[in-house]
Amino acid sequence: MENFELEDAVKEVMNGILPRKSRKIYEAQYDTFVKWCCQRKLENVNEDVLLKSKTLSSSTLWAHYSMLKTMLNVKRNIDVSKFYKLSAFLKRKSEGYKPKKAKVLTLDQIDKFLLEAPDKDFLMIKVALIFGVAGACRGKELHQLTISDVTDMDHALLVNVRNTKNNVDRNFIVNNSNKNGIDLIEVCRKYMALRKPETTHSRFFVRYEKSQCTVQAIGKNTFGKIPQKVAEYLNLPNSTLYRVVHISFPTIGIS
């Protein structure tokens, strides 16, 4: 009985090592590797096995290696960092690889979009941009916002962001300090007023079509495409490269 209790305690501690928000991704990567081993009847994981399994492209190689290294350490107590041939192989495979650099929207470009884009088509995107700029919000943070997280204080909107990347809640204010005189609060209020009473969930952002909100919550992937949609409206070159991975003042994007 004591051995079982010890194993459970060890398992709980080791599972705590995994990033809470991306734990499922780590586990999926490990499950894929285990399935690959089973198909080839490989019972023991060693350096040669890992070398044979590495057929990934350079753009995903290091990310998948990092996840698998963590999972093998947690699940099987295997320290992959000591596999020097594997490390050398990964470095050689990534030589000459140049990732496409993501583009970001400038504040002037965002203001141009807020001023010129018609509300009937782009009201939801405008609100997402306003929140993204005012609160340096990531796409995942916008996706998780609920109606109770946004408080109208007459002179401003108070927004509470939960489940942040560093697990610390934060607040930000939306006010009308925009240098181009855009009434940011009224843009947000217009969208909020269109929320249907029969909406059964509490998500703040809902789909917007033909000047009306639907009851359907917006998926998290939609926020990642917002910079591209803005770039397309502004006729910016290489609009598909507007896939921002972080917020960087004075340029802005939604990851």
C-alpha positions in Angstrom: 0.0 0.0 0.0 2.8 2.4 0.9 4.5 1.8 -2.5 1.2 2.7 -4.3 0.9 5.9 -2.3 4.5 6.8 -3.0 4.0 6.2 -6.7 0.9 8.4 -6.7 2.7 11.2 -4.8 5.6 11.0 -7.3 3.2 11.1 -10.2 1.4 14.1 -8.8 4.7 16.0 -8.3 6.0 15.1 -11.8 2.7 16.1 -13.5 3.0 19.5 -11.8 6.2 20.0 -13.8 4.2 20.3 -17.1 3.0 23.7 -18.2 -0.6 23.9 -17.0 -2.0 25.7 -20.1 -0.2 23.5 -22.7 -0.2 20.2 -20.9 -2.6 18.6 -23.4 -0.2 19.5 -26.2 2.7 17.9 -24.4 0.7 14.8 -23.7 -0.4 14.6 -27.3 3.2 14.8 -28.5 4.2 12.0 -26.1 1.2 9.8 -27.2 2.2 10.2 -30.8 5.7 9.1 -30.0 4.5 6.1 -28.0 2.2 5.0 -30.8 5.1 5.3 -33.2 7.2 3.0 -31.0 4.4 0.5 -30.6 3.9 0.3 -34.3 7.6 -0.7 -34.7 7.6 -2.9 -31.6 10.2 -0.7 -29.9 10.0 -1.3 -26.1 13.0 0.6 -24.9 13.5 4.3 -25.6 17.2 5.2 -26.3 19.1 7.6 -28.4 19.0 5.5 -31.5 15.2 5.2 -31.3 14.9 9.0 -31.0 17.2 9.5 -33.9 15.0 7.3 -36.1 11.9 9.1 -35.0 13.1 12.6 -35.9 11.6 13.3 -39.4 10.1 16.6 -38.6 10.6 19.9 -40.5 12.9 22.5 -39.0 10.0 24.8 -38.1 8.6 22.2 -35.6 11.7 20.2 -34.8 12.9 22.0 -31.6 9.4 22.6 -30.2 8.5 18.9 -30.5 11.9 17.8 -29.2 11.5 20.1 -26.1 8.0 18.7 -25.3 9.2 15.1 -25.8 12.2 15.6 -23.7 10.0 16.9 -20.8 7.5 14.0 -21.2 10.2 11.3 -21.3 11.7 12.7 -18.1 8.3 12.8 -16.4 6.9 9.5 -17.6 10.0 7.3 -17.8 12.8 9.2 -16.0 14.8 9.4 -19.2 17.2 12.4 -19.5 17.2 13.2 -23.2 19.6 16.1 -22.7 22.4 13.6 -22.3 21.9 12.2 -25.8 24.6 14.2 -27.5 24.3 12.5 -30.9 20.7 13.6 -31.0 21.5 17.2 -30.0 24.1 17.3 -32.8 21.6 15.9 -35.3 19.0 18.5 -34.4 21.5 21.3 -34.8 22.5 20.0 -38.3 19.0 19.6 -39.4 18.1 23.2 -38.5 21.1 24.7 -40.2 20.1 27.1 -42.9 16.5 27.3 -41.8 15.1 30.8 -41.8 11.6 31.2 -40.4 9.3 33.7 -42.0 9.3 36.8 -39.8 5.8 37.7 -38.6 4.7 41.2 -39.4 3.0 43.5 -36.9 0.4 46.3 -37.3 1.5 49.8 -36.3 -0.8 51.9 -34.1 -1.3 54.3 -37.1 -2.5 51.4 -39.2 -4.9 50.3 -36.5 -6.2 53.8 -36.1 -6.8 53.9 -39.9 -8.7 50.7 -39.7 -10.8 51.9 -36.7 -11.7 55.1 -38.6 -12.3 53.7 -42.1 -13.5 50.1 -41.8 -17.4 49.9 -41.8 -18.9 48.8 -38.5 -21.4 46.6 -40.3 -18.6 44.2 -41.3 -15.8 44.8 -38.8 -17.3 45.9 -35.4 -16.2 42.8 -33.5 -12.7 43.1 -34.9 -12.5 46.7 -33.9 -13.4 45.9 -30.3 -10.8 43.1 -30.2 -8.2 45.5 -31.5 -9.2 48.1 -28.9 -8.9 45.6 -26.1 -5.7 44.2 -27.6 -4.0 47.6 -27.7 -5.4 48.9 -24.4 -4.6 45.8 -22.4 -1.7 44.2 -24.4 -4.0 41.2 -24.6 -3.1 37.9 -26.3 -5.6 36.1 -28.4 -6.2 33.4 -25.7 -6.9 36.1 -23.1 -9.5 37.8 -25.4 -11.1 34.4 -26.0 -11.5 33.8 -22.3 -13.0 37.1 -21.4 -16.6 36.9 -20.0 -19.2 39.6 -19.8 -18.6 39.9 -16.1 -15.0 40.8 -16.8 -16.0 44.1 -18.6 -17.5 46.9 -16.4 -18.9 50.1 -17.9 -17.9 52.9 -15.6 -19.5 55.7 -17.7 -16.2 57.5 -18.3 -14.3 54.3 -19.2 -14.5 50.5 -19.4 -12.7 48.4 -16.8 -11.5 45.0 -18.1 -10.3 42.2 -15.9 -8.0 39.7 -17.6 -7.9 36.2 -16.0 -5.8 33.1 -16.8 -2.9 35.1 -18.1 0.3 33.6 -19.4 2.0 34.2 -16.0 -1.1 33.2 -14.1 -1.5 36.7 -12.5 -4.8 38.5 -13.1 -4.6 42.1 -14.3 -6.9 45.0 -15.1 -6.8 47.6 -17.8 -8.9 50.6 -18.8 -10.4 51.5 -22.2 -10.8 55.3 -22.4 -10.9 57.9 -25.2 -7.3 59.1 -25.1 -6.8 58.1 -28.8 -4.9 60.8 -30.6 -7.2 60.6 -33.6 -10.3 61.3 -31.6 -11.8 57.9 -32.1 -14.6 57.3 -29.5 -13.2 53.9 -28.4 -15.8 53.5 -25.6 -18.7 54.0 -27.9 -17.3 51.5 -30.4 -17.2 48.9 -27.6 -20.6 49.9 -26.3 -22.2 49.5 -29.7 -20.9 45.9 -29.9 -21.9 45.1 -26.3 -25.5 46.5 -26.9 -26.0 44.0 -29.7 -25.6 41.0 -27.5 -28.7 38.8 -27.7 -30.6 38.3 -24.5 -31.0 34.6 -25.3 -27.2 34.0 -25.3 -26.7 31.1 -22.9 -22.9 31.4 -22.3 -20.9 34.1 -20.6 -18.2 34.7 -23.2 -17.7 38.3 -24.0 -16.9 37.9 -27.7 -19.6 36.4 -29.9 -19.8 36.1 -33.7 -20.8 39.3 -35.5 -22.5 39.0 -39.0 -24.5 41.5 -41.0 -24.5 44.2 -38.3 -25.9 41.7 -35.7 -24.4 39.6 -33.0 -25.2 35.9 -32.9 -25.3 33.7 -29.8 -22.2 31.7 -30.9 -19.0 32.3 -28.9 -15.9 33.1 -31.0 -13.3 30.4 -31.3 -9.8 31.1 -30.1 -8.3 30.6 -33.6 -10.4 33.6 -34.9 -8.4 36.0 -32.8 -5.1 34.8 -34.3 -6.4 35.7 -37.8 -7.5 39.3 -36.9 -4.1 40.9 -37.8 -4.4 39.3 -41.2 -7.9 40.5 -41.8 -6.9 44.0 -40.8 -3.9 43.9 -43.2 -6.2 42.6 -46.0 -8.6 45.5 -45.5 -5.7 48.0 -45.5 -4.3 46.3 -48.7 -0.9 45.7 -46.9 1.5 43.5 -48.8 2.1 39.9 -47.5 -1.1 40.1 -45.4 -0.8 36.4 -44.5 2.4 37.1 -42.5 0.5 39.1 -40.0 0.6 36.4 -37.4 1.9 38.1 -34.3 3.3 36.0 -31.5 3.6 38.7 -28.9 2.6 42.3 -28.2 5.4 44.8 -28.7 4.8 48.5 -28.1 4.7 50.8 -30.2 3.6 48.1 -32.7 0.7 45.8 -31.9 -0.7 42.5 -32.8 -2.9 39.7 -31.3 -1.3 36.4 -30.7 
